[in-house]
């Protein structure tokens, strides 16, 4: 399988090193997005980043379903998964803490969780559970 560098070389695209990163630009004059050089220049405009900071790639492994569910939920909110992760990381840095509380369950919560497990084990269907609740059972 050809690497991106080999594919670019085959198409006549030469590598350009900038700050330790390699980018590939096609041969010929660089034009602005509208296809016309600005101010008589044929120089490619530089992408602006917040405070012109360098960025780095973050790779994480998550369950496919978790990613799909999170992406769908974030789409409803109107934010992308990468944007949500950037917000999360910015809050960690700003607050110097995790942005929400993570706690081990206390004794009362553990007891309620165990009660829920026992309750669900008593019924083989949801209908049986609801019938029992309507009768006033489970007390």
ZAMARGU-4260 file (C-alpha; in steps of 0.2 Angstrom, whole numbers, plus 5000, padded with zeros to 4 digits):
<rodrens>
0) 5000/5000/5000 | 5007/5017/4995 | 5010/5029/5009 | 5003/5047/5008 | 5021/5053/5004
5) 5022/5041/4989 | 5005/5045/4982 | 5009/5064/4983 | 5026/5061/4974 | 5017/5051/4960
10) 5006/5066/4957 | 5020/5078/4957 | 5016/5086/4974 | 5032/5091/4984 | 5033/5091/5002
15) 5035/5107/5012 | 5042/5107/5030 | 5034/5119/5042 | 5038/5118/5061 | 5042/5100/5061
20) 5026/5095/5051 | 5026/5090/5032 | 5012/5097/5021 | 5010/5093/5003 | 5006/5106/4990
25) 5002/5103/4972 | 5013/5111/4959 | 5009/5128/4952 | 5004/5144/4959 | 4994/5145/4975
30) 4978/5154/4975 | 4965/5161/4987 | 4949/5151/4990 | 4940/5161/4977 | 4953/5156/4964
35) 4961/5173/4963 | 4977/5179/4971 | 4975/5193/4983 | 4984/5210/4982 | 4993/5204/4966
40) 5000/5189/4976 | 4998/5171/4971 | 5003/5166/4988 | 4992/5153/4997 | 4983/5161/5012
45) 4988/5154/5029 | 4975/5146/5040 | 4972/5156/5056 | 4970/5147/5072 | 4966/5154/5089
50) 4981/5164/5094 | 4990/5156/5079 | 4994/5141/5090 | 5001/5124/5084 | 4989/5110/5086
55) 4993/5091/5089 | 4983/5076/5085 | 4974/5066/5099 | 4970/5048/5096 | 4959/5038/5108
60) 4950/5022/5108 | 4932/5020/5112 | 4918/5008/5109 | 4910/5011/5092 | 4892/5012/5100
65) 4898/5025/5113 | 4906/5035/5099 | 4890/5034/5088 | 4879/5038/5103 | 4889/5053/5108
70) 4891/5060/5091 | 4872/5059/5088 | 4869/5067/5105 | 4881/5081/5102 | 4874/5083/5084
75) 4857/5087/5092 | 4866/5100/5103 | 4875/5107/5088 | 4893/5103/5092 | 4905/5091/5085
80) 4914/5077/5095 | 4931/5085/5092 | 4924/5102/5098 | 4916/5094/5114 | 4933/5086/5118
85) 4942/5103/5116 | 4929/5111/5128 | 4932/5097/5140 | 4951/5099/5139 | 4950/5118/5141
90) 4939/5116/5156 | 4951/5104/5164 | 4965/5117/5161 | 4955/5132/5167 | 4948/5124/5182
95) 4963/5113/5186 | 4950/5099/5190 | 4939/5087/5182 | 4924/5097/5175 | 4911/5086/5184
100) 4911/5076/5200 | 4917/5058/5200 | 4913/5049/5216 | 4913/5032/5223 | 4895/5027/5228
105) 4892/5029/5246 | 4884/5016/5257 | 4866/5022/5254 | 4869/5022/5235 | 4877/5005/5235
110) 4862/4998/5245 | 4849/5006/5232 | 4859/4998/5218 | 4859/4981/5226 | 4840/4983/5229
115) 4838/4987/5211 | 4847/4971/5206 | 4837/4960/5217 | 4821/4968/5211 | 4825/4966/5193
120) 4830/4947/5196 | 4812/4944/5203 | 4803/4948/5187 | 4807/4940/5170 | 4798/4954/5160
125) 4794/4972/5163 | 4775/4968/5162 | 4777/4957/5178 | 4786/4971/5186 | 4772/4983/5182
130) 4759/4971/5187 | 4767/4969/5204 | 4769/4988/5207 | 4751/4990/5203 | 4746/4977/5215
135) 4756/4987/5228 | 4769/4973/5229 | 4788/4975/5233 | 4784/4983/5250
</rodrens>
